[in-house]
Amino acid sequence: MKFLAAFLFVASATLSYAQEKKNYYGIWSFHERNSNIYGLSVGLWTGPAPRQTTTNGIRLEAVGAGIILPMGLGTDPVAHNDTLFAQHQKNTISETVNGMNLSASGTVCHCTINGVNMGLISHLVYKVNGFSAAIILNYTQVHRGIQVSFSNGTYIMRGMQIGIMNSSRKSKGIQIGIWNVNEKRKWPIINWNF
């Protein structure tokens, strides 16, 4: 019994040490796992493995996976029901950005962005609290703020969508575009739900 207690103590101490985040100041790579970056974080693109990295400042993504997102135009990556949304919620947040996320083509990750999210082509992120813009596609599971793109899609939207096509499955806000879809109606030009 003493051996088991000692083993559990050592194992828990090792795990807590392994999960402790390192702090970096100035400029650092967001590819670094378990890190807090204060200042400028840089990297090529977000990969599939969760990094548990937090950027407090500006995150610059040189290439971004947003360039490949429009290639799957026939598929909608936003959850269609509460069960699928609950599955998204169980996934570990890969990165958190508190400030500004800028990507050459767009960001694709299970990330939370608090502030501004901008990319040239498309985005697919878990949550945005603030402003998000891309030219072709802008998808989030949860969006609180303003979403701007040719096509915007969310599961939960609180705020405003501006684009040619807008869709939200659970919304409180306004949609402005050629075709707007929410849980109550499908309307052109302007749609709302409060």
Secondary structure, DSSP 8 states (H G I E B T S, - for coil): -HHHHHHHHHHHHHHHHHT--EEEEEEEETTSSSEEEEEEEEES---SS---EEEEEEEEESS-GGGTGGGGTT---S--SHHHHHHHHHS---EEEEEEEEESS--EEEEEEEEEEEESSEEEEEEEEEEEE-SSEEEEEEEEEEEESSEEEEEEEEEEEESSEEEEEEEEEEEEEEEEE-SS-EEEEEEEE-
